Amino acid sequence: MRVCPTHVIQPALLEGGLEGIWTPMMINKIGYCEFNCVLCSRVCPTGAIVPLTPEKKTGAAPFEKPIKIGTAFYDREGVCPGP
């Protein structure tokens, strides 16, 4: 988490239950994933983040598409009802 230059990778607290405490997660309200940065993939001790090169992450030749970091979704259950 310390290698992230934009600090988007933060430790999870109780979001994943007790067994998920301190699991790295991205919090985009804090930062963003730098386009050419692959530092997290170089230092991940568990292999949860596959080793990347800037070319593979961005989809530069010979790769066809950039790496998909995640999928955004709207949590309708978390929406407060109106008055």
Buried (B, 14 or more C-beta within 10 A) or exposed (E): EEEBEEEBBBEBEEEEEEEEEEBBBBEEEEBEBEEEBBBBBEEBEEEEBEEBEEBBBBEEEEEEEEBEEEEEEEEEEEEEEEE
